[in-house]
Amino acid sequence: MRNKFPKSGNSQLFENSNSSMNRIKLYSIISLFLIIVGSGISYWTSERIGFYTTALMETQDILQRTSELYSSILERETNIRGYVLTGDSKFLTNYQQSLLDAESLLKKLKDLTKNNPDQQNYLNELEELINIRVETFKLTIVYYEQHGNLDGFISPARVNSALNGYRTIKDVVKNIESEENRLFVEKNRSLLNNINALPFIVGLISLFSISVGFVTLLSIFHYNKVQKIASNRIKNYQDQLQEHLYQLDDSNKELEQFAYVASHDLQEPLRKITAFSDLLKEQYSETLEGEGALYLDRITVASNRMRRLITDLLEYSRAGRITSEEEKEVDLNQIAEYVLDDLEIAIHEKKAIIEIKDLPTVLGKQTEYRQVFQNLISNALKFSKPDEKPHVIVSCENASSEEVNKLKQLDSSFDYFKITVVDNGIGFDSNYADKIFAIFQRLHGKEAFEGTGIGLSITKKIIEKNNGTIYATSEPGQGSKFIILLPDIKTIE
């Protein structure tokens, strides 16, 4: 005896697989986070290195220009002395150039130190001292040009004032240089700190990333191992499933064979019952009176109904099953013509009007679709109003995407044909719209309408087997409308 097919795989195996995958995701996120943080810190450190490097260059530029300014002041002093000693006008030309150079350097220094209030104050003080010194030089030049010498111009007070002014200028220049030297040392220290920290930061992040990467690799290895085991088990389950499918197919074939045998074996006693009841009725009709004749009629009716039930049940068991007939493109217009030809006598007796409008070509089997339309049209004829000619309209249109989406059993990626079969019969309560498709379900008594209640069940089974659906709408006395949705061949291929 074969084992039962397992309900599920090893849950622990799949839990381990999920756990490994979750660890891989976690470690990947941590690695990415560390890389991002490390990159951010490295970028920030690099920016700081660039900032302090630029600041150091600016400080060096300030020191250099301060030195150049002081040299320009000394040159101006030298040119004035040379002029008053020799009277050579070349010294005045150099003097004027030194004034221009000093003015340009002073302006540049102010621009370079605009973010340093202390240096701005020193430079303003230096500019004021230079201006006072220049005014004194102007007076000296004018006096020398008028008198040819400085007799009477130079006095102890003027000499002391000139010396003090020069010393003050020198002190201010030293203050500027001292401030910049202090800033240079401070910025240089910060630059070195950032340069020294950068390799440590990058190394630390790299170490963390390598560690997490190593753990991630171990998790991947474990995950692959679990997946391999799971794959092998799934293959075993698939093999078992295939074996059980073969068993199921064999069982279905046995059931179908049993249905044939049972149908034949059951119908044989029914034929005898019917035959003997007919003989009794024929030979003893004069003897049987009252309830005896009634009982005999009931036996005949019950036997005939039992025969129809057995035949329909066999037909239902075969509906939608794999047969020798191959699936192909089926023109439903041609199928409708065959059905109308089969129902010609019933249509003539009922004086019915059957309208078949343009129907599509679908995928399936001719015999099955023939059975579908025969059941629907014959039901429309059967459940017609006694005082009104039956009128049946069979038409088709493309189903809207909204309608397809509402029907969960349909594939929304397909396009569908919407085939409707509308009649003007007695109708039924909409509350029973689903019940009418159940096997052996009848909304009317067998005395009022003949039949076994299997026809619509067979129809539903065939339509669903062909990836479609069928449903009905109706109101008592207002006729019925059956809607069939079948996939468009173009979207299936």
C-alpha positions in Angstrom: 0.0 0.0 0.0 1.4 3.4 -1.1 1.9 6.1 1.5 -0.3 9.1 1.5 0.9 12.2 -0.3 2.4 14.5 2.4 0.3 17.6 3.2 3.3 19.8 3.4 7.1 19.8 3.3 9.5 20.0 6.3 8.4 23.3 7.9 11.7 23.5 9.8 13.6 23.4 6.5 11.7 26.3 5.1 12.0 28.2 8.3 15.8 27.8 8.2 15.8 28.9 4.6 13.8 32.0 5.4 16.0 32.7 8.5 19.1 32.5 6.3 17.7 34.8 3.7 16.6 37.3 6.4 20.2 37.2 7.8 21.6 37.8 4.4 19.3 40.8 3.9 20.1 42.2 7.4 23.9 41.8 6.8 23.6 43.4 3.4 21.7 46.3 4.9 24.3 46.7 7.6 27.2 46.6 5.1 25.5 49.1 2.9 24.9 51.4 5.9 28.5 51.1 7.0 29.7 51.9 3.5 27.4 54.9 3.3 28.5 56.1 6.7 32.1 55.5 6.0 31.9 57.2 2.7 30.1 60.1 4.3 32.7 60.5 7.0 35.6 60.1 4.5 34.0 62.7 2.3 33.5 65.0 5.2 37.1 64.5 6.4 38.4 65.1 2.9 36.4 68.3 2.7 37.9 69.3 6.0 41.4 68.6 4.7 40.7 70.7 1.7 39.3 73.4 3.8 42.3 73.6 6.1 44.7 73.3 3.2 43.0 76.3 1.6 43.0 78.1 4.9 46.8 77.5 5.3 47.4 78.8 1.8 45.4 81.9 2.6 47.4 82.4 5.8 50.7 82.0 3.9 49.4 84.5 1.3 48.5 87.0 4.1 51.9 86.6 5.7 53.6 87.1 2.4 51.6 90.1 1.4 52.1 91.6 4.9 55.8 91.2 4.4 55.6 92.8 1.0 53.6 95.7 2.5 56.2 96.2 5.2 58.9 96.1 2.6 57.0 98.7 0.6 56.8 101.0 3.7 60.6 100.6 4.2 61.2 101.3 0.5 59.1 104.5 0.8 61.1 105.6 3.8 64.3 104.9 1.9 63.2 106.8 -1.2 62.3 109.9 0.8 65.6 109.9 2.5 67.4 109.5 -0.9 65.5 112.3 -2.4 66.1 114.8 0.5 69.8 113.8 0.5 70.5 114.0 -3.2 67.6 115.9 -4.7 67.3 113.2 -7.5 63.7 113.0 -8.8 64.1 109.2 -9.5 63.7 108.6 -5.8 60.3 110.4 -6.0 59.2 108.1 -8.9 60.0 105.1 -6.8 58.3 106.7 -3.9 55.1 107.1 -5.8 55.2 103.5 -7.1 55.7 102.3 -3.5 52.6 104.3 -2.5 50.5 102.5 -5.2 52.0 99.1 -4.2 51.2 99.7 -0.5 47.6 100.7 -1.3 47.0 97.6 -3.5 48.6 95.3 -0.9 46.5 96.9 1.9 43.3 96.4 -0.1 44.1 92.8 -0.8 44.9 92.1 2.9 41.6 93.5 4.0 39.8 91.2 1.5 41.8 88.2 2.7 41.0 88.9 6.3 37.4 90.0 6.0 36.3 87.2 8.3 38.8 88.0 11.0 37.7 91.1 13.0 41.1 91.4 14.9 43.1 91.5 11.6 40.6 94.0 10.2 41.2 96.3 13.2 45.0 96.0 12.8 44.8 96.8 9.1 42.6 99.8 9.7 45.0 101.0 12.3 47.9 100.4 9.9 46.2 102.3 7.1 45.6 105.3 9.4 49.3 105.3 10.4 50.4 105.0 6.8 48.2 107.9 5.8 49.6 110.1 8.6 53.1 109.1 7.5 52.3 109.9 3.9 51.0 113.3 4.9 54.3 114.0 6.7 56.2 112.9 3.6 54.1 115.2 1.4 55.0 118.2 3.6 58.7 117.2 3.5 58.6 117.0 -0.3 56.9 120.4 -0.6 59.2 122.1 1.8 62.3 120.6 0.1 61.1 121.7 -3.4 60.5 125.3 -2.1 63.8 125.7 -0.2 66.2 123.2 -1.7 66.9 121.8 1.8 65.2 120.9 5.1 66.8 123.6 7.2 64.2 125.0 9.5 61.8 122.1 8.8 63.5 119.4 10.9 63.1 119.7 14.6 63.5 117.4 17.6 59.8 117.1 17.9 59.3 116.1 14.2 62.1 113.6 14.5 60.7 112.0 17.6 57.2 112.0 16.0 58.6 110.3 12.9 60.5 107.7 14.9 57.4 106.9 17.0 55.2 106.6 13.9 57.6 104.2 12.3 57.9 102.1 15.5 54.1 102.0 15.8 53.8 100.9 12.1 56.3 98.2 12.8 54.5 97.0 15.9 51.1 96.8 14.1 52.8 94.8 11.3 54.2 92.5 13.9 50.8 92.1 15.5 49.3 91.1 12.0 52.1 88.6 11.5 51.7 87.2 15.0 47.9 86.7 14.5 48.5 84.9 11.2 51.3 82.8 12.6 48.9 81.8 15.4 46.2 80.9 12.9 48.7 79.1 10.8 49.7 76.8 13.7 46.1 76.2 14.6 45.0 75.4 11.1 48.0 73.2 10.5 47.2 71.2 13.6 43.6 70.7 12.5 44.8 69.7 9.0 47.2 67.1 10.5 44.5 65.7 12.8 42.1 65.2 9.8 44.8 63.7 7.7 45.8 61.3 10.5 42.1 60.4 11.2 41.2 59.6 7.6 43.1 56.3 7.3 41.8 55.2 10.7 38.2 55.9 9.7 38.5 54.2 6.3 40.3 51.2 7.9 37.6 50.9 10.6 34.7 51.0 8.1 36.6 48.5 5.8 37.1 46.2 8.8 33.4 46.3 9.7 32.4 45.8 6.0 34.8 42.8 5.6 33.4 41.3 8.8 29.8 41.7 7.8 30.7 40.5 4.3 32.3 37.4 5.7 29.2 36.6 7.8 27.0 37.3 4.8 29.0 34.7 2.8 28.5 32.2 5.5 24.8 32.9 5.5 24.7 32.6 1.7 26.5 29.2 2.0 24.0 28.0 4.6 21.1 29.3 2.5 22.3 27.5 -0.6 22.7 24.4 1.4 19.2 24.6 2.7 17.9 25.5 -0.8 19.6 22.4 -2.2 18.0 20.2 0.4 14.7 21.9 -0.2 15.0 21.5 -3.9 15.7 17.7 -3.5 12.7 17.4 -1.2 10.5 19.4 -3.5 11.6 17.1 -6.4 10.6 14.1 -4.2 7.3 15.7 -3.5 6.7 16.3 -7.2 7.5 12.7 -8.0 5.1 11.6 -5.3 2.5 14.0 -6.6 3.0 12.7 -10.2 2.5 9.2 -8.9 -0.7 10.2 -7.1 -1.9 11.9 -10.2 -1.4 8.7 -12.1 -3.3 6.9 -9.4 -6.1 9.5 -9.6 -6.2 9.2 -13.3 -6.4 5.4 -13.0 -9.1 5.8 -10.4 -11.1 8.2 -12.6 -10.8 5.7 -15.5 -12.0 2.9 -13.2 -14.9 5.1 -12.0 -15.8 5.9 -15.6 -15.7 2.2 -16.5 -17.8 1.5 -13.4 -20.3 4.2 -14.5 -20.7 2.5 -17.8 -21.1 -0.9 -16.2 -23.4 0.4 -13.5 -25.4 2.2 -16.2 -25.8 -0.9 -18.2 -26.5 -3.2 -15.2 -29.0 -0.8 -13.7 -30.8 -0.2 -17.0 -31.3 -3.9 -17.7 -33.5 -4.4 -14.6 -35.3 -1.2 -15.4 -36.1 -2.5 -18.9 -37.5 -5.7 -17.4 -39.6 -3.7 -14.9 -40.9 -1.5 -17.7 -41.5 -4.5 -19.9 -43.4 -6.5 -17.2 -45.4 -3.4 -16.3 -46.4 -3.0 -19.9 -47.4 -6.7 -20.1 -49.5 -6.4 -17.0 -51.1 -3.3 -18.4 -51.8 -5.0 -21.7 -52.9 -8.4 -20.5 -54.7 -7.4 -17.2 -56.0 -3.9 -18.0 -59.5 -5.1 -17.7 -58.8 -6.9 -14.4 -56.9 -4.0 -12.8 -59.2 -1.3 -11.6 -58.9 1.7 -9.4 -55.7 2.0 -7.4 -54.2 -1.1 -9.1 -54.1 0.7 -12.5 -52.8 3.8 -10.8 -49.9 1.9 -9.1 -49.0 0.3 -12.4 -48.8 3.7 -14.1 -46.6 5.1 -11.3 -44.2 2.1 -11.7 -43.9 2.9 -15.4 -43.3 6.6 -14.9 -40.8 6.0 -12.1 -38.9 3.4 -14.2 -38.6 5.9 -17.1 -37.5 8.6 -14.8 -34.9 6.3 -13.3 -33.6 5.5 -16.8 -33.2 9.2 -17.6 -31.4 9.9 -14.3 -28.9 7.1 -14.9 -28.3 8.3 -18.5 -27.9 12.0 -17.4 -25.6 11.0 -14.5 -23.3 9.1 -16.8 -23.3 12.1 -19.2 -22.4 14.4 -16.3 -19.5 12.2 -15.2 -18.1 12.3 -18.7 -18.7 16.1 -19.3 -15.4 18.0 -19.5 -13.2 14.9 -19.4 -10.4 14.1 -21.7 -11.6 12.2 -24.7 -10.3 11.1 -28.1 -11.6 14.4 -29.6 -8.9 17.0 -29.8 -9.4 20.6 -28.8 -9.5 23.0 -31.8 -11.0 26.2 -33.0 -14.8 25.8 -32.9 -17.2 28.0 -34.9 -20.1 28.6 -32.5 -22.3 29.7 -35.5 -22.0 26.2 -37.0 -22.6 24.6 -33.6 -25.8 26.7 -33.2 -27.0 25.5 -36.7 -26.5 21.8 -35.6 -28.5 22.4 -32.4 -31.4 24.1 -34.2 -31.5 21.2 -36.6 -31.6 18.7 -33.7 -34.4 20.7 -32.0 -36.4 21.3 -35.2 -39.4 19.3 -34.0 -39.6 21.0 -30.6 -39.2 24.4 -32.2 -42.0 23.7 -34.7 -44.3 22.4 -32.0 -43.8 25.5 -29.8 -43.8 27.8 -32.9 -40.7 29.3 -31.3 -38.6 32.1 -32.8 -34.8 31.5 -32.4 -32.5 34.3 -33.4 -28.8 33.4 -33.7 -26.6 36.5 -34.2 -23.0 36.5 -35.1 -21.1 34.2 -32.7 -17.3 33.9 -32.2 -14.8 31.1 -32.8 -13.5 29.7 -29.6 -11.2 26.9 -28.5 -12.6 23.6 -27.4 -14.5 20.5 -28.6 -17.5 20.5 -30.9 -19.5 17.9 -29.0 -19.1 19.8 -25.7 -20.2 23.2 -27.1 -23.0 21.4 -29.0 -24.2 20.0 -25.6 -24.0 23.5 -24.0 -26.2 25.2 -26.6 -28.6 22.3 -26.8 -29.1 22.5 -23.0 -29.7 26.2 -23.0 -32.0 26.4 -26.0 -34.0 23.4 -25.0 -34.5 24.8 -21.5 -35.7 28.0 -23.0 -38.3 26.0 -25.0 -39.2 23.9 -22.0 -39.7 26.7 -19.6 -41.7 28.9 -22.0 -45.0 30.6 -21.1 -48.0 28.5 -22.2 -49.8 31.5 -23.8 -46.8 33.1 -25.5 -44.6 31.9 -28.4 -41.0 31.3 -27.1 -38.5 33.8 -28.4 -34.8 33.1 -27.9 -32.0 35.4 -28.8 -28.3 34.2 -28.9 -25.8 37.0 -29.3 -22.2 37.9 -28.6 -20.1 41.0 -27.7 -16.7 41.7 -26.2 -16.7 41.6 -22.4 -15.6 44.8 -20.6 -12.5 44.7 -18.4 -14.6 45.8 -15.5 -16.9 42.8 -15.8 -13.9 40.4 -16.2 -12.2 41.9 -13.1 -15.4 41.3 -11.0 -15.4 37.6 -11.8 -12.4 36.3 -9.8 -12.4 32.9 -11.5 -11.3 34.6 -14.8 -7.8 35.6 -15.9 -7.7 39.4 -16.2 -4.8 39.2 -18.7 -7.2 37.6 -21.3 -9.8 39.2 -23.4 -13.2 37.5 -23.2 -16.3 37.0 -25.4 -19.6 37.6 -23.7 -22.3 35.2 -25.1 -25.8 35.8 -24.0 -28.9 33.5 -24.3 -32.1 35.5 -23.6 -35.6 34.1 -23.6 -39.1 35.3 -22.7 -40.0 32.3 -20.6 -41.4 32.0 -17.1 -38.1 33.1 -15.5 -37.1 32.4 -11.9 -36.3 34.2 -8.6 -32.8 35.8 -8.8 -32.1 34.3 -5.3 -31.8 30.9 -7.0 -29.4 32.1 -9.7 -26.6 29.8 -8.3 -28.8 26.9 -7.3 -29.9 26.2 -10.9 -26.4 25.1 -11.8 -26.2 22.5 -9.0 -26.6 18.9 -10.0 -30.2 17.5 -9.5 -31.4 20.9 -8.5 -34.9 21.8 -9.8 -36.9 25.0 -9.2 -40.1 23.4 -10.5 -41.8 20.1 -9.8 -41.2 17.2 -12.1 -44.9 17.0 -12.7 -44.9 20.5 -14.3 -41.7 20.2 -16.3 -39.9 17.0 -17.3 -36.1 16.6 -16.8 -33.6 15.5 -14.2 -31.9 18.8 -13.3 -28.5 17.9 -14.7 -28.4 19.8 -18.0 -27.2 23.1 -16.5 -24.7 21.3 -14.3 -23.2 19.8 -17.4 -23.2 23.1 -19.1 -21.4 24.8 -16.2 -18.8 22.0 -16.0 -18.0 22.3 -19.8 -17.7 26.1 -19.7 -15.4 26.1 -16.7 -13.3 23.3 -18.2 -12.7 25.7 -21.1 -11.4 28.5 -18.8 -14.7 30.4 -18.9 -17.7 31.0 -16.6 -21.5 31.0 -16.8 -24.1 32.8 -14.7 -27.8 33.7 -15.0 -30.1 36.6 -14.2 -33.9 36.5 -14.1 -37.1 37.6 -12.6 -40.3 35.5 -12.3 -42.4 36.0 -15.4 -39.8 38.2 -17.1 -37.7 35.6 -18.9 -34.1 34.5 -18.2 -30.7 35.6 -19.4 -27.7 33.2 -19.4 -24.3 34.9 -19.8 -21.3 32.9 -20.9 -17.7 34.3 -20.8 -15.1 32.5 -22.9 -11.5 33.6 -23.6 -10.6 35.1 -27.0 -8.3 32.7 -28.9 -6.0 35.6 -29.8 -5.2 36.3 -26.1 -4.6 32.6 -25.3 -2.1 32.0 -28.1 
